[in-house]
């Protein structure tokens, strides 16, 4: 029994409130004394801001500085953590009813007190740093924004900043940073009644919630559960006090608690208190027992105390638990269930403040549900508006295709293109978006997206840097679905493509000549449509676009940037004046058209060489045969037979060298040349040389 009594008020070797306050004051003065050399604060428009600091050199931060922005995020996070940790102080009181001694025991969870106090002190340190930043962050008066371009004129005068802060949020921040909860739970006096600490906790923490929640929104679920726990203890204590006040004599509030009763039999008055407990306190525990609603109806004759919504917290006996996880999780679940049901599960008694608490839960639940509904509605609208636009556009396309009676294969290609375009852009019109941006911003974005692609084109890599911007600014994003033809052989070429994603297949039949076929695969980083480069470099070129020498087909879905012929013509007119014939060699080396012609030329030359080599071998064989026959002629009996054999062998070899049909092979080289594609037109640099 000695270990249980006086457990709530026994606090040994604890620092006084004055010492804690003195340490806080010295730390705050140290932070305020931090000074350094002044810094230059640029404005948003690039002009230096006016310095009002005067002769005093104090470091003032720009509100748009990255350090200040980062610290503001950290401070908001610390406030959220602080609001979530403050309800831990409500769980420090532990209420136990000792039926043998017929008294109430208010104890304190020492471990939870230390944890809550340390965590609260850490968050208070963040709050103190925030106060320092408020004194060292420049301000922008709203009036200056009407006269100065951008964010307005930044005031860096420490006196003006301090005056502005002291007149606005300083009092609120000071009230929110005061270590009142730590002082209540750690500096409780032995002479104080145990209920004083509980009442002070309700008053202090609830009052400090006002300035802290003025900055941020609370975590309502945990707050509601913590108040439910503390109010449950308060209601059971109220029951005992009500029964005590109904007694005409011999009962005082202080005698209800085990912590103030002296159980030493030798002390005067012990017998009196023992008689008092046996007479009155035994009925208190029976009258203040916790009864569920159904049990209360069955035993209505006893008229037990109506605890209302606090019946479950007392019936579960979590108020007598020292297990932090058990009581916090149980109260958290009750708060979550009550808020999510808008308080419909709360059966209150007639106690006024209990009804106020239940009404507050219902209102908070409605407010949170409204906020959740609003946020969900905004999110759904942001995601469904474009989906609805896509659905409407798809419906319009289907109606149009039905009216035009398009075949099913064309309809499927249209559907596939619309679906691929939606998957890649999510309904964002990139071309219109780029068009509405400022010119410099549009150029910077295009440079980031497309400049590396342009540099992969060897011809453009040799260009001067100031010529890249006109090209980059005029690149247009395009999409192609699988198996779609970008250009066919013989069609006019009106754009040059730079592939960002996907694969293309380019092939040519050299105008439909039988036996000729060449195919090349292009991937991300490659380009096609180089016929426009030759066309653009001609001074005397007409407005007629060049014809494609190859067919280009998309093997997969392709994302690319297109450079139109008119733009390339404009830039090339400046480009050809800045370069020599060195660029012509580069163009021939990397052009697919020139590569195809070079490969065909090499193949044709190899065929001619092989044919000549074969003919030379046959000629040598004929000469050797004639020589051998001539040697045998000396020993032959008949000269006529020898001459006949020579004539027959020569005609046989000539017949072997003839093509099928018995005609001569004089036209064979011309037939081989017919299989070759025409030689591409070389860029004309004669005008550049004349200049």
C-alpha positions, 0 to 999 in steps of 0.5 A: 500500500505504501508503494501505491500512495503518494505515487502521483505527487512524488517528484524527486530531484527535478529542476524548478520552473525558474531554472528551465525558463532561465535556460530558455531565455539564455538560449533565445538571447544567444540566437538573437545575438547571431550576426554576420556580414550583410548579403546582396539580395537580388530581386526577381527582375534582376535589379538590385533591391534597395537596402534600408538596413542603414549602418547596422550590418545584419544578415537579412534573408530574402523570402524567396531564398531557397534556405527560407523556403526549405525552412518553412517546409520543415517548420510546418512539418514540426508543427504537425508533429507537435500537434500530434504529440501534445495529446500524449500529455493527456495519457499521463494520468492513470486512475485506479479504484482500490475497492479494499481501501475504498479510495481513488488513486491518481498516479502518473505514467513517469515514462510517458511524461519523460517521452512527451516532455522531451519530444515537446521540447524538441518541437519547441526548439524548431519553433524558437528557430522559426521565431529567429527567422521571422526577425531575420527575413525581409518583408515586402509591403503590399503597397510596393507591389503596385509600384515595383515590377515583380515581387515588390521592394524588399525591406531589409531594415531589422527595426522595420522587420521586428516592428512588423513581426511584433505587431502580427504573429509574435504574441501567437508564436510566444504563446505557442512555444511556452513550455507549460505542459512540461512544467505541469507534469514535471514540476508538480508539487507534493502538496498539490491535490492530484486533481490539480495536475489533471485540470491544469493539463486540460487548461494548458494544452487546450489553450496552447492548441489555439495559437498552434492550430492557428498556423496549421490544421490538427490531427483531429483523430488523435486529439479527439481520442486523447480528450475522450481519455482525459474526460473519462477520468474526469467523469469518474472523479466527478461521480465520487465527488458528487456522492461525497457532496451528497453526504451531510457530514464527515466527507471531504474531497481530499479524503477520497484519494489514496494519495492523501490518506495516511494508513498509519494506525498509530496516527491520530484520526486513523480510526475516524477515517477508517470508520468514514470509509466503511460507512460511506466510501464502500457505497461510493464504489458501488454507486460509481461502478461502470455499467453498460447501457443494457446492464443499466436498464436491467439494474435501474433500481440501483441508479448507477452513475451515467457516464455517457460516452465515457462508459467504454473508456472506463469499462475497458480499464485503459485509464488504469493502464500504464501500457502506452501502446494499448491505451493510445491505440484504443483511444485513437480507434474510438476517435476515428470511429466517432469522427467517421460516423459524425458522432452517431454512435455517441449516447450522451448523458445529460451532462452539459460539457459532455454534450458539447464534446459530442457536438464538437465531434459531430461538427469536426467530422462533418468539416473533415468529410466536407474537406475530404469530399472537396479534395476528392472532387478536385482530384476527380475533376482534374483527372476526369475532365480530360477523359471526358474530352477524350470521350467526346472527341472519340464519339465525334470521330466515330460519327464522322467516320460513319457519315463518311462510310469509311472502311473498317481498316481506316477506322481502326487506324484512326482509333489506334492513332487517337488512343496512342496520342491520348496515352502519350499526351494525356490530352495536353495540346503540346503545340498550343502550350508551346505557342502560349509560352514566352519566346525565351522560355519556349526556346529554352524548353525546345533546346532541352528537348531537341538540341541533343537530337539536332547535334546527332545530325552531323551536318547540324553539329558543324553549324554555328551555335546561333543558328541552332535556335531558329531550328530548335524553336520551329521543331514541331512534335509529331506522333505516328502509330505502328505500320503507318507510312510517313512518306512513300517512295516518289512522294514529295518530301516536306519535312525532316524527322528527328526520332525521339522514341520508336523505330522506323524502316526505310526501304527503296526499290530504285523506282520499281526496278525488278531485283533491287531492294534496300532496307535500313532501320532507324531508331531513337536519335536517327533522322530521315528526310535528308533530301530536303538538305540538298534542296534547301542548299540550292540558290536556284531551287524552286518551290517544288519539294524534292521527291522521296527516294525511299519509303518510310514506315513506322515499325512501332509507335513513334515520337518525333520532331518535324522540321518543315521544309520552309524553315530548313530553307530559311536557315540553310540560306544563312548556313551555306554562306558560313561553310565550305565543301568540307560539309559536302563530304559530311553530308555524303557520308551520313546520308542514307541516300548517298550510302545506298548509292555508294553501296550499289556502286560498289556492288556494281563495280564488284560484279564487273570485276568478278565478270572480267576476272571470270572471262580472263580465267576462261581465256587463259584456259582456252589458250592453254587448251590450244597450246596443248592441242598444238603440241599434240599436233606434231605427233598426230597422224592427221593434220586435218583432225587437229585443225578441226579439234581446235575449231571445235574447242574455240567455238565451245568456249565462246558458247560458254561465255555467251548469255542465255539465248545465244546473244552476245554480252556486250550489253551486260554492263549497261544492264548492271548499271540499270539496277543502280539507283541514280546518283544523288544531286550534290550540293552546289557551292559554286555560289559560295565560292564566287562570294 
